[in-house]
Amino acid sequence: MACKYGRAHLVINVLYFMLVCGSCFSNHDKRILLSDPDYVQQQMTHLQSELQTLQATVQSQNGELQTLQTTVQSQNVKISSLEQQLSYSNNETQSQAREIEYLKQLSQVHQGGGASFVRWGRTDCPANLTELVYSGYAGGSWYYDTGAAADRLCLPPDPEWLQTTVVPDDYTGRIYGAEYESSSGHTLFGDDSHNEEIPCAVCRSKYFASSVMIPARTTCYSGWTKAYGGSLTSGHYGHAAATEYLCVDEHAQPLVGGGNTNDDGALFYGVKAFCGSLRCPPYKENKYISCVVCMK
């Protein structure tokens, strides 16, 4: 029905055109134009072709418009993502600024700081919180000597020697290097760490006056700031030498340039919990013990 109406409308327009522009033709030409159905059909076909061309152009422009709309939506998504990233970056910057301001306030409260500790298993100190006094090598007594010293030392890499007379071995103590001790699959000190030599760093806090190593914790109690955390270590329970408990960093490293041969010396083992006189719970049988060094 709409098609018939459209054709009738075209015919009326053609007839109107010919009547209005009749002065452009002679009377003979008018009769030919009005009475020749082929000519009228040709004009209608021509107009329909132009209409189809216009419709195709409109469809093409609609397609381009949809493409542009899709592009705009994609750009809007990218803009939103960039805005979120910028917001996150601003939040990070603000957080860092607050931390710096907090540290400045701490430095005013604790004039000069003063807390010091050894970071076992690392050559560096916790950033922003401490300064490095020196880094060196972990050392101690031979693991099976009955007269061994219990404590371990962080030996500096540039020793200075006493000017004294050499005495017989029977009148001396001894100090050796230290090694990680671990079995296959044991990752407390890193992959393939067995027999690797152990570094250490002596650190001093610029803001805190006290430090404490807390066993069986990965976080500090309220009011204390974490310097580093890791694994509690000691000598082997079956060896003759006495040892102390030390906290080896959770990201322990081997000594750069050190060996991984079985030279022994002071040996660092992970510490497990054993129930009995140790309350279980809260402790668990055969579980490795964590540790954390905190400052205040």
C-alpha positions in Angstrom: 0.0 0.0 0.0 2.8 2.4 0.9 4.6 1.5 -2.4 1.5 2.3 -4.5 1.0 5.6 -2.6 4.7 6.5 -3.2 4.4 5.9 -6.9 1.2 7.9 -7.1 3.0 10.7 -5.3 5.8 10.6 -7.8 3.4 10.7 -10.7 1.7 13.8 -9.2 5.0 15.5 -8.7 6.0 14.8 -12.4 2.7 16.1 -13.7 3.0 19.1 -11.5 6.5 19.8 -12.8 5.3 19.5 -16.4 2.4 21.8 -15.8 4.5 24.4 -14.0 7.2 24.3 -16.6 4.8 24.0 -19.5 6.1 27.3 -20.9 9.4 25.5 -21.6 7.9 23.3 -24.2 5.7 23.8 -27.2 2.1 22.6 -27.3 3.3 19.6 -29.4 5.9 18.7 -26.8 3.3 19.0 -24.0 1.1 16.5 -25.7 4.0 14.1 -26.1 5.1 14.4 -22.5 1.6 14.0 -21.1 0.5 11.2 -23.4 3.7 9.2 -23.6 3.5 6.5 -20.9 7.1 5.3 -21.7 8.5 8.7 -21.0 6.6 9.0 -17.7 7.8 5.5 -16.8 11.4 6.5 -17.6 11.1 9.5 -15.3 9.6 7.5 -12.5 12.4 4.9 -12.9 15.0 7.6 -12.8 13.5 9.1 -9.7 13.3 5.7 -8.0 17.0 5.1 -8.8 17.9 8.4 -7.3 15.8 7.6 -4.2 17.6 4.2 -3.9 21.0 6.0 -4.1 19.9 8.4 -1.4 18.7 5.5 0.8 22.1 3.7 0.3 23.9 6.9 1.2 21.8 7.2 4.4 22.5 3.6 5.3 26.2 4.1 4.8 26.2 7.2 6.9 24.2 5.4 9.6 26.9 2.7 9.6 29.7 5.3 9.9 27.7 6.9 12.7 27.5 3.5 14.6 31.2 3.0 14.1 31.9 6.5 15.5 29.6 5.8 18.5 31.5 2.5 19.2 34.8 4.4 19.0 33.5 7.0 21.4 32.4 4.3 23.8 35.8 2.6 23.6 37.6 6.0 24.2 35.3 6.6 27.2 36.2 3.3 28.7 39.9 4.1 28.2 39.4 7.5 29.8 37.7 5.9 32.8 40.5 3.4 33.2 43.1 6.2 33.1 41.1 8.2 35.6 41.1 5.2 38.0 44.9 4.7 37.5 45.4 8.4 38.2 43.3 8.2 41.3 45.2 5.1 42.5 48.5 6.9 41.8 47.3 10.0 43.7 46.3 7.8 46.7 49.7 6.1 46.6 51.4 9.5 46.6 49.3 10.7 49.4 50.1 7.5 51.4 53.8 8.0 50.9 53.5 11.6 51.9 51.7 10.6 55.1 54.4 8.0 55.8 57.2 10.6 55.3 55.4 13.1 57.6 54.9 10.3 60.2 58.6 9.5 60.0 59.5 13.2 60.4 57.3 13.4 63.5 59.0 10.3 64.9 62.4 11.8 64.3 61.3 14.8 66.4 60.1 12.5 69.2 63.1 10.2 69.1 65.9 12.5 68.6 68.5 10.5 66.6 66.8 7.1 67.1 69.3 4.6 68.3 67.7 1.1 68.1 70.0 -1.4 66.4 69.7 -5.0 65.3 71.2 -7.6 63.0 69.3 -8.5 59.9 70.4 -12.1 59.3 70.4 -13.4 55.8 70.6 -10.0 54.1 73.3 -7.4 53.2 70.9 -4.5 53.3 68.7 -2.8 56.0 64.9 -2.0 55.8 64.5 1.1 53.6 63.2 4.4 55.1 63.3 3.0 58.6 67.0 2.3 59.3 70.5 3.0 58.1 73.2 0.4 57.4 76.1 0.4 59.9 77.9 -2.4 58.0 77.2 -5.7 56.2 79.3 -8.8 56.5 79.3 -12.5 57.2 77.5 -14.6 59.8 79.9 -16.4 62.0 80.1 -18.5 65.2 81.5 -21.6 66.9 81.9 -25.0 65.3 78.5 -26.8 65.5 79.9 -29.8 67.6 82.4 -28.1 69.9 81.3 -28.6 73.6 83.0 -25.3 74.5 81.3 -23.4 71.8 80.1 -19.8 72.3 76.3 -19.7 72.1 75.9 -16.5 70.3 76.4 -15.8 66.6 78.2 -12.7 65.3 77.9 -10.5 62.2 81.6 -10.3 61.1 82.6 -7.2 59.1 84.3 -7.7 55.7 87.3 -5.5 56.6 88.8 -6.9 59.8 91.6 -5.1 61.7 94.1 -7.3 63.6 95.5 -7.1 67.1 99.3 -6.6 67.4 99.9 -9.5 69.8 102.0 -12.6 70.3 100.6 -15.8 68.7 99.7 -18.3 71.4 99.1 -22.1 71.2 95.7 -23.4 70.1 95.0 -24.8 73.6 94.5 -21.2 74.8 92.0 -20.0 72.3 88.4 -20.0 71.3 87.5 -20.4 67.7 85.1 -18.7 65.2 84.0 -20.1 61.8 81.7 -19.0 59.1 78.0 -20.0 58.9 75.9 -22.0 56.5 72.2 -22.6 55.9 71.1 -26.2 56.6 68.1 -27.5 54.8 66.8 -30.6 53.2 65.3 -31.1 49.7 62.1 -29.0 49.3 63.0 -26.9 52.3 62.5 -23.2 51.3 62.8 -21.3 54.5 66.1 -19.8 53.3 65.3 -19.9 49.5 65.6 -22.6 46.9 68.7 -24.8 46.8 70.1 -22.9 49.9 71.7 -25.9 51.6 75.3 -25.2 52.6 75.2 -21.7 51.2 77.1 -19.1 53.3 75.1 -16.6 55.2 75.4 -12.8 54.9 74.2 -10.3 57.6 73.7 -6.5 58.1 74.0 -4.4 61.2 71.2 -1.8 61.1 70.5 1.3 63.2 67.1 3.0 63.3 67.0 6.7 62.6 63.7 7.1 64.4 63.2 4.4 67.0 64.9 3.9 70.3 64.1 0.2 71.0 64.0 -3.0 69.0 62.9 -6.5 69.9 62.7 -9.9 68.1 59.4 -11.6 68.7 59.3 -15.4 67.9 56.2 -17.1 66.5 54.8 -13.8 65.0 54.8 -12.4 61.5 53.4 -9.0 62.6 54.2 -6.6 65.4 52.0 -5.8 68.3 50.1 -2.5 68.4 52.4 0.5 68.8 55.4 -1.2 67.3 56.8 -0.9 63.7 58.0 -4.0 61.8 61.6 -3.9 60.6 61.6 -7.3 59.0 60.2 -10.8 59.5 61.3 -14.3 58.6 62.1 -17.7 60.1 63.3 -18.5 63.6 66.6 -20.4 63.5 69.0 -22.2 65.9 71.6 -25.0 65.8 70.6 -28.6 65.5 69.0 -30.1 68.6 71.4 -33.1 68.5 74.6 -31.2 68.2 76.9 -30.5 71.1 77.4 -26.8 70.7 74.9 -24.4 72.4 73.3 -21.8 70.2 70.9 -18.9 70.4 67.6 -18.3 68.5 68.0 -15.8 65.6 65.5 -14.4 63.1 66.6 -15.0 59.5 65.0 -12.7 56.9 62.0 -14.2 54.9 63.9 -13.2 51.7 67.2 -14.7 52.8 70.1 -14.5 50.4 73.4 -16.4 50.0 76.6 -14.6 50.6 77.8 -13.0 47.4 81.0 -14.8 46.3 80.6 -17.4 49.0 80.6 -21.1 48.5 78.0 -23.8 48.8 80.3 -26.7 49.8 79.8 -28.5 53.0 82.4 -26.6 55.1 80.2 -26.6 58.2 81.0 -24.2 61.1 78.1 -22.4 62.7 74.9 -24.0 61.2 71.5 -22.3 60.9 68.5 -24.7 61.1 64.8 -23.8 61.0 63.0 -24.3 64.3 59.9 -26.5 64.7 57.4 -26.6 67.5 57.0 -29.8 69.7 54.1 -30.2 72.0 54.2 -31.3 75.6 55.5 -28.6 77.9 54.8 -26.3 74.9 51.1 -25.6 74.8 49.2 -27.0 71.8 47.1 -25.2 71.0 47.9 -22.4 70.3 51.1 -24.0 68.9 51.0 -26.9 66.5 53.2 -30.0 66.4 56.0 -30.1 63.9 55.3 -26.6 62.4 58.1 -24.2 61.6 58.3 -21.1 63.8 58.2 -17.6 62.3 59.7 -14.4 63.8 59.6 -10.7 63.4 61.9 -7.8 64.5 59.9 -4.8 65.8 60.9 -1.2 66.7 59.4 1.5 68.9 
